[in-house]
């Protein structure tokens, strides 16, 4: 307000569209932001263990949520270890308390298999702690799978979108995470019956197969196998004998032909036709230049040898 001229100046810090509350606008803005970062993607969601033995819970120790969860767990499967982190779930500091609980359980109790975080129903203001970014970041950073169970079935919070699994109510979360003991026992019995039936069926199949083999000729008349082999061996032996005889006959003819050729080329055959071989000492005399008058020579005839002395060289 500027008094001398009666002027007013307004400084606007926030503008909210008509018909949209501040909390709803904040919810939509944070949802859009986290979604753009991929924190809602199904690909980053982890599977909840089938039957966890150690469960962590982040909620108020005095609220209806913890009572409903424990009631369901006792009814369905009592021998489950429960670890409660007492947290504020509404009002000032609740978001920081919930985020701290998630971090505390991860740091000090990494053996926990799943963490439940939530509260009973209420207005959007009552549930607002689960719409805070600090809680969303803590859930995303948790190494232990998380299940959100905030409010009633129609209530959705940011925690529901970033958790690995959303349950419509705390009681439903307990039913999701803890299987009914009787249902498991019934399922095991069902598997047992199916296993026994399968084993019997396989046993009968192999029994009849073995019985068929035992009654076959292989077992009743095993010599049949050898009879076939004997006949085959005899056939091979006959073929081998024929081959060997043919081979020997062929080689015999070749040897006889070589003998005839050798006989034609034999020195004895040449001598028989009237020729002779003249030796000078230990060498066959081929040239008259190699002999002198009075040299003693040896003449090889067909039927003997003649010792002579050279008297003339022409």
VMD Tcl script that draws the C-alpha trace (Angstrom):
set ca {
  {0.00 0.00 0.00}
  {1.50 3.38 -1.09}
  {-0.34 5.95 1.04}
  {0.56 9.26 -0.75}
  {-1.13 8.14 -3.95}
  {-3.43 5.49 -2.49}
  {-1.83 2.69 -4.65}
  {-1.83 -1.04 -3.92}
  {0.73 -3.62 -5.17}
  {0.12 -7.39 -5.03}
  {3.03 -9.87 -5.06}
  {1.74 -13.31 -6.25}
  {3.75 -16.35 -5.09}
  {1.46 -19.11 -6.40}
  {-1.43 -19.49 -8.83}
  {-3.88 -22.39 -8.52}
  {-6.35 -23.09 -11.36}
  {-9.98 -22.72 -10.38}
  {-11.47 -26.03 -9.18}
  {-8.10 -27.76 -8.52}
  {-6.82 -27.88 -4.98}
  {-3.23 -27.17 -4.04}
  {-2.66 -30.72 -2.84}
  {-4.05 -32.27 -6.02}
  {-1.88 -29.98 -8.11}
  {1.21 -30.90 -6.10}
  {0.31 -34.58 -6.47}
  {0.01 -34.29 -10.26}
  {3.25 -32.34 -10.61}
  {5.28 -34.82 -8.54}
  {3.69 -37.77 -10.31}
  {4.60 -36.32 -13.69}
  {8.16 -35.63 -12.54}
  {8.82 -39.11 -11.14}
  {7.14 -40.78 -14.08}
  {9.42 -38.91 -16.49}
  {12.39 -40.35 -14.56}
  {11.12 -43.88 -15.18}
  {10.40 -44.60 -11.52}
  {6.96 -46.03 -12.35}
  {8.25 -48.43 -15.03}
  {7.31 -52.07 -14.56}
  {10.81 -53.08 -15.65}
  {12.27 -51.82 -12.35}
  {9.65 -53.53 -10.21}
  {10.90 -56.57 -8.26}
  {9.01 -59.76 -7.59}
  {7.75 -60.33 -4.08}
  {9.03 -63.58 -2.48}
  {6.54 -66.45 -2.57}
  {6.58 -67.09 1.17}
  {8.76 -64.58 3.05}
  {9.79 -65.59 6.56}
  {10.95 -62.12 7.66}
  {8.72 -59.10 7.03}
  {9.36 -55.45 7.91}
  {6.50 -53.02 8.49}
  {6.69 -49.22 8.54}
  {3.51 -47.78 10.07}
  {2.03 -46.40 13.28}
  {2.20 -48.87 16.20}
  {-1.21 -47.65 17.36}
  {-3.10 -47.46 14.09}
  {-5.66 -49.81 12.59}
  {-3.23 -50.84 9.82}
  {-0.83 -52.80 12.06}
  {-3.72 -54.50 13.83}
  {-5.27 -55.61 10.53}
  {-1.92 -56.83 9.17}
  {-1.05 -58.86 12.28}
  {-4.55 -60.33 12.44}
  {-4.35 -61.60 8.87}
  {-0.82 -62.97 9.29}
  {-1.71 -64.85 12.49}
  {-4.71 -66.39 10.77}
  {-2.93 -67.40 7.58}
  {0.60 -68.35 8.66}
  {1.55 -67.62 12.26}
  {5.22 -68.64 12.10}
  {6.44 -65.52 10.26}
  {8.92 -63.10 11.82}
  {7.58 -59.52 11.94}
  {9.73 -56.43 12.53}
  {7.82 -53.16 13.10}
  {9.40 -49.73 12.66}
  {7.06 -47.36 14.58}
  {6.50 -44.33 12.41}
  {4.26 -41.31 12.23}
  {1.87 -41.63 9.30}
  {0.13 -38.27 9.48}
  {0.95 -34.68 10.19}
  {4.18 -32.72 10.50}
  {7.37 -34.82 10.09}
  {5.47 -37.97 9.05}
  {7.05 -38.15 5.57}
  {10.57 -37.83 7.01}
  {9.75 -40.49 9.61}
  {8.48 -42.96 6.99}
  {11.54 -42.39 4.76}
  {13.84 -42.86 7.75}
  {12.07 -46.13 8.62}
  {12.65 -47.55 5.15}
  {16.35 -46.59 5.26}
  {16.74 -47.92 8.81}
  {15.35 -51.36 7.94}
  {17.55 -51.58 4.81}
  {20.67 -50.63 6.73}
  {20.20 -52.64 9.90}
  {18.04 -55.56 8.77}
  {19.05 -56.42 5.18}
  {17.85 -60.00 5.75}
  {14.23 -58.80 5.56}
  {12.53 -60.19 2.47}
  {9.83 -57.54 2.03}
  {8.74 -54.23 3.60}
  {5.10 -53.18 4.04}
  {4.43 -49.48 4.44}
  {1.06 -47.85 4.83}
  {-1.80 -46.82 7.05}
  {-5.57 -46.96 7.27}
  {-7.98 -44.76 5.34}
  {-8.44 -41.00 5.65}
  {-8.72 -37.76 3.72}
  {-6.14 -36.64 1.17}
  {-4.59 -34.50 3.89}
  {-4.36 -37.51 6.23}
  {-2.63 -39.63 3.55}
  {-0.40 -36.84 2.29}
  {2.82 -38.10 3.89}
  {2.81 -40.94 1.34}
  {2.67 -38.37 -1.49}
  {5.89 -36.66 -0.47}
  {8.97 -36.93 -2.71}
  {11.23 -37.91 0.20}
  {9.11 -41.05 0.76}
  {9.08 -41.86 -2.96}
  {12.89 -41.57 -3.15}
  {13.32 -43.78 -0.09}
  {11.10 -46.49 -1.62}
  {13.02 -46.35 -4.90}
  {16.33 -46.59 -3.03}
  {15.23 -49.58 -0.96}
  {17.16 -52.78 -1.66}
  {14.35 -54.76 -0.05}
  {11.15 -55.17 -2.15}
  {8.32 -52.92 -0.95}
  {4.54 -53.20 -0.84}
  {2.49 -50.03 -0.35}
  {-0.88 -50.34 1.43}
  {-2.20 -46.85 2.02}
  {-5.83 -46.06 2.80}
  {-8.72 -47.77 1.08}
  {-9.00 -49.38 -2.35}
  {-9.94 -46.11 -4.06}
  {-7.01 -44.21 -2.54}
  {-3.89 -43.84 -4.70}
  {-0.67 -42.23 -3.50}
  {2.74 -41.59 -5.03}
  {4.04 -44.44 -2.85}
  {1.70 -46.83 -4.71}
  {3.27 -45.93 -8.05}
  {6.93 -46.34 -7.02}
  {6.55 -49.44 -4.81}
  {7.22 -52.90 -6.22}
  {3.61 -53.85 -5.51}
  {0.46 -51.96 -4.48}
  {-2.13 -53.47 -2.16}
  {-5.54 -51.77 -1.90}
  {-5.56 -52.03 1.93}
  {-3.23 -53.12 4.75}
  {-5.24 -56.34 5.17}
  {-4.91 -57.07 1.45}
  {-1.15 -56.50 1.70}
  {-0.91 -59.11 4.44}
  {-2.91 -61.55 2.32}
  {-0.67 -60.92 -0.69}
  {2.60 -61.36 1.14}
  {1.65 -64.24 3.45}
  {0.09 -67.25 1.82}
  {-2.59 -69.26 3.58}
  {-0.94 -72.19 5.35}
  {-3.81 -74.55 4.57}
  {-3.79 -73.53 0.91}
  {-0.08 -74.30 0.74}
  {-0.60 -77.65 2.47}
  {-3.42 -78.48 0.04}
  {-1.26 -77.50 -2.91}
  {1.62 -79.65 -1.63}
  {-0.75 -82.60 -1.24}
  {-2.01 -81.98 -4.77}
  {1.57 -81.97 -6.07}
  {2.22 -85.16 -4.10}
  {-0.75 -86.94 -5.68}
  {0.27 -85.79 -9.15}
  {3.89 -86.87 -8.52}
  {2.81 -90.34 -7.33}
  {0.53 -90.73 -10.36}
  {3.33 -89.62 -12.68}
  {5.78 -92.08 -11.08}
  {3.26 -94.92 -11.38}
  {2.60 -94.06 -15.00}
  {6.31 -94.01 -15.81}
  {6.81 -97.25 -13.87}
  {4.06 -98.97 -15.86}
  {5.49 -97.70 -19.13}
  {8.97 -99.00 -18.38}
  {7.54 -102.24 -16.96}
  {5.68 -103.04 -20.20}
  {8.67 -101.99 -22.28}
  {10.95 -104.32 -20.31}
  {8.36 -107.11 -20.49}
  {8.13 -106.68 -24.26}
  {11.91 -106.88 -24.59}
  {12.11 -109.97 -22.36}
  {9.46 -111.75 -24.46}
  {11.16 -110.83 -27.71}
  {13.24 -113.30 -29.75}
  {16.36 -111.48 -28.59}
  {15.90 -113.06 -25.16}
  {13.96 -116.21 -25.99}
  {16.17 -117.22 -28.95}
  {19.40 -115.28 -28.71}
  {21.17 -117.60 -31.20}
  {19.14 -116.01 -33.98}
  {21.52 -113.08 -33.83}
  {24.53 -115.38 -34.26}
  {22.90 -117.36 -37.08}
  {22.57 -114.24 -39.13}
  {26.16 -113.29 -38.32}
  {27.45 -116.78 -39.19}
  {25.73 -116.66 -42.56}
  {27.19 -113.25 -43.21}
  {30.69 -114.39 -42.17}
  {30.43 -117.46 -44.41}
  {29.42 -115.25 -47.32}
  {32.35 -112.93 -46.66}
  {34.71 -115.91 -46.38}
  {33.49 -117.29 -49.72}
  {33.98 -113.91 -51.37}
  {37.46 -113.66 -49.87}
  {38.43 -117.15 -51.16}
  {37.24 -116.32 -54.67}
  {39.13 -113.03 -54.59}
  {42.33 -114.70 -53.33}
  {42.11 -117.48 -55.98}
  {41.52 -114.93 -58.73}
  {44.43 -112.84 -57.42}
  {46.79 -115.85 -57.24}
  {45.81 -117.07 -60.72}
  {46.46 -113.67 -62.17}
  {49.84 -113.39 -60.45}
  {50.74 -116.94 -61.53}
  {50.05 -116.04 -65.16}
  {52.20 -112.94 -64.81}
  {55.06 -115.00 -63.31}
  {54.87 -117.58 -66.11}
  {54.99 -114.81 -68.68}
  {58.04 -113.33 -66.99}
  {59.68 -116.77 -66.92}
  {59.18 -117.12 -70.65}
  {60.69 -113.69 -71.25}
  {63.63 -114.53 -69.01}
  {64.11 -117.81 -70.75}
  {64.29 -116.06 -74.12}
  {66.87 -113.68 -72.72}
  {68.81 -116.36 -70.81}
  {72.50 -116.81 -71.79}
  {72.01 -120.61 -71.76}
  {69.40 -120.31 -74.46}
  {71.80 -118.18 -76.52}
  {74.64 -120.70 -76.04}
  {72.29 -123.49 -77.09}
  {71.97 -121.82 -80.46}
  {75.76 -122.09 -81.05}
  {77.06 -118.97 -79.46}
  {79.82 -118.83 -76.76}
  {81.11 -116.45 -74.15}
  {84.84 -115.62 -74.01}
  {86.34 -114.65 -70.66}
  {89.65 -112.91 -70.14}
  {90.52 -113.45 -66.56}
  {87.33 -112.35 -64.71}
  {85.88 -110.17 -67.47}
  {83.91 -110.98 -70.55}
  {85.99 -110.23 -73.63}
  {84.13 -107.80 -75.86}
  {86.87 -106.06 -77.85}
  {89.96 -107.55 -79.52}
  {91.94 -104.59 -78.28}
  {91.64 -105.99 -74.78}
  {93.55 -109.19 -75.60}
  {97.18 -109.94 -76.56}
  {98.99 -112.83 -78.19}
  {99.58 -115.73 -75.77}
  {96.87 -114.52 -73.39}
  {94.98 -117.33 -71.82}
  {91.24 -117.12 -72.42}
  {88.26 -119.16 -71.22}
  {85.49 -120.06 -73.64}
  {82.06 -120.78 -72.18}
  {80.08 -123.24 -74.31}
  {76.54 -124.61 -73.86}
  {77.76 -127.80 -72.22}
  {81.17 -126.86 -70.78}
  {84.27 -124.65 -70.80}
  {87.42 -124.60 -72.97}
  {90.75 -123.06 -71.94}
  {92.66 -121.67 -74.97}
  {95.70 -119.53 -75.76}
  {95.59 -116.65 -78.23}
  {97.74 -117.34 -81.26}
  {96.42 -114.76 -83.67}
  {94.43 -111.55 -83.51}
  {92.71 -110.33 -86.72}
}
mol new
graphics top color blue
foreach p $ca { graphics top sphere $p radius 0.5 }
foreach p [lrange $ca 0 end-1] q [lrange $ca 1 end] { graphics top cylinder $p $q radius 0.2 }
display resetview
